[in-house]
Amino acid sequence: MKRVNFSLNAPVSFAHYTFDKAIANRSEVYFSPSLSMNWKPNNRFSVSVSGGTGRSPMDLNMIQPGYVMTNYRSFRRGIDDFYNSSSQRVSGRLSYKHTRRGIFANAMVLQS
């Protein structure tokens, strides 16, 4: 295997939320690791695969109970959706280029 690169990202962040006794104060640690691999067998082809998982911070716009209209057609629940939500993602990309002939092609697949 030629020209294989691996990359690991492991960001950690901390948030403390103070609500002035309306809701219990809360501290959260957010860890969102991701791993990616890039393979270039020659100067024309490139293949990349990446994936990761993580948690999003609290949505302070959703602090009230009940439903909230977010745009002209969608409603979101208040306090139930307020706390953290988690996500996973996987993507793949294939690239081809032949600069002398002016050919460039890319294909990408994304799964969230």
HULINPE-V389421 format. One record per residue. N is the residue number from 1. RES is the residue in one letter. PHI is phi in degrees with one decimal (none if undefined). NEAR is the number of other ideal C-beta (glycine too) atoms within 8 Angstrom. Layout:
[[N;RES;PHI;NEAR] [N;RES;PHI;NEAR]]
This chain:
[[1;M;none;5] [2;K;-103.3;7] [3;R;48.6;7] [4;V;-104.6;8] [5;N;-121.9;7] [6;F;-114.3;7] [7;S;-138.6;8] [8;L;-120.2;7] [9;N;-115.2;8] [10;A;-138.1;6] [11;P;-73.2;7] [12;V;-126.2;7] [13;S;-134.7;6] [14;F;-126.4;8] [15;A;-138.4;9] [16;H;-117.7;8] [17;Y;-110.2;9] [18;T;-115.8;5] [19;F;-114.5;10] [20;D;54.7;4] [21;K;69.5;3] [22;A;-70.4;5] [23;I;-136.5;6] [24;A;-61.9;4] [25;N;-62.0;8] [26;R;-149.0;9] [27;S;-118.8;8] [28;E;-133.6;11] [29;V;-113.4;7] [30;Y;-111.6;13] [31;F;-123.2;9] [32;S;-131.7;9] [33;P;-75.8;11] [34;S;-146.1;11] [35;L;-132.3;11] [36;S;-136.1;10] [37;M;-135.5;11] [38;N;-127.3;10] [39;W;-126.2;12] [40;K;-121.3;10] [41;P;-68.3;8] [42;N;-153.9;6] [43;N;-74.9;3] [44;R;-101.0;6] [45;F;-106.8;9] [46;S;-147.5;10] [47;V;-125.5;12] [48;S;-129.0;12] [49;V;-134.7;10] [50;S;-145.0;11] [51;G;-160.1;11] [52;G;-169.4;11] [53;T;-143.5;10] [54;G;-177.1;11] [55;R;-121.5;10] [56;S;-94.4;9] [57;P;-65.9;8] [58;M;-61.2;10] [59;D;-93.3;8] [60;L;-66.9;5] [61;N;-74.6;5] [62;M;-105.8;12] [63;I;-74.5;10] [64;Q;-82.9;7] [65;P;-75.1;4] [66;G;94.6;6] [67;Y;-97.0;7] [68;V;-128.3;11] [69;M;-82.5;7] [70;T;-90.1;6] [71;N;-151.7;5] [72;Y;-71.1;3] [73;R;-135.6;3] [74;S;-121.9;6] [75;F;-117.5;7] [76;R;-128.6;9] [77;R;-72.9;10] [78;G;-77.4;13] [79;I;-61.8;9] [80;D;-68.0;5] [81;D;-93.5;10] [82;F;-68.8;9] [83;Y;-74.5;5] [84;N;-60.9;9] [85;S;-124.1;7] [86;S;-109.7;8] [87;S;-147.2;9] [88;Q;-131.6;8] [89;R;-146.0;10] [90;V;-139.9;9] [91;S;-142.6;12] [92;G;-140.7;10] [93;R;-141.3;12] [94;L;-125.0;10] [95;S;-126.2;11] [96;Y;-136.3;11] [97;K;-143.3;8] [98;H;-132.7;9] [99;T;-66.3;5] [100;R;-63.6;4] [101;R;-93.5;5] [102;G;72.9;6] [103;I;-106.1;7] [104;F;-135.6;7] [105;A;-138.9;7] [106;N;-136.2;8] [107;A;-133.5;7] [108;M;-139.4;8] [109;V;-126.5;7] [110;L;-131.8;7] [111;Q;-125.7;6] [112;S;-111.0;5]]
